[in-house]
Structures are given as C-alpha cells and as structure tokens.
Amino acid sequence: MRDYKKYTVWELGHEITLETYKLTKNFPNDENFGLTSQMRRASSSIPANMAEGCGRESDAEFKRFLIIAQGSASELEYFTILAKDLDYIMNKEFLSIHDKVNKVRRSLNSLINKI
C-alpha cells in the first residue's frame, strides 16, 4: 500500500484545499450551498481521491483515482474563473490559486503517465 502523504502532488492538493476554504469563507451567504460548497468539494476531492487510490491494491486502480483527482482539479479551475468573474475573489487571489491548480493538474498528469 502506498503512502499518499509522501507524494508532493498530494501536498499541493492539500494546500489548494486549505486555500480554497480560506477564499470561500468570505463568499456571500447565499453561495453557501452553491459555489462555496462546490469549490470546497472539488478542491478536497483532489487529495482525497489520491489518498483513496493509494489505499487500493493495483496500479490500475491507483491510476483511475488519479484521473478522478485530475477531473476535480479541472472542475476547480472553472469554479475559480467563475468566482473571479462574479467578483468574489480578487485577481491576485485568482492568479495564486489558478497557478496552483494548473500545477497540480500537470503533476497529476505526470504521475498518471508514469504508472
């Protein structure tokens, strides 16, 4: 069984999740069950799917969960664009999280290709 905490891409996913929770803390209250919830779910799905994949027995299963994590990162990327366009986050905050999301997507892709 793999240890997900040893993967730098998992650490980045966790960092993105923490940053997403901080960003969404100031979203309008009427977004609690909308964009706030969706962004938090998508961000936490990245490291959570990596952790679940590490608990699986085969490389094929691990790879499948990495692909799911990559899909969650793509979803989060869109939500950050939407949050910026709705003026829920400043451009500086957007650029920071957007860069990290793109980095995690590239890192996941690299890991997937190695398996």
C-alpha positions, 0 to 999 in steps of 0.5 A: 500500500502506498503512502499518499502523504509522501507524494508532493502532488498530494501536498499541493492538493492539500494546500489548494484545499486549505486555500480554497476554504480560506477564499470561500469563507468570505463568499456571500451567504447565499453561495453557501450551498452553491459555489462555496460548497462546490469549490470546497468539494472539488478542491478536497476531492483532489487529495482525497481521491489520491489518498483513496487510490493509494489505499487500493491494491493495483496500479490500475486502480491507483491510476483511475483515482488519479484521473478522478483527482485530475477531473476535480482539479479541472472542475476547480479551475472553472469554479475559480474563473467563475468566482473571479468573474462574479467578483468574489475573489480578487485577481491576485487571489485568482492568479495564486490559486489558478497557478496552483491548480494548473500545477497540480493538474500537470503533476497529476498528469505526470504521475498518471503517465508514469504508472 
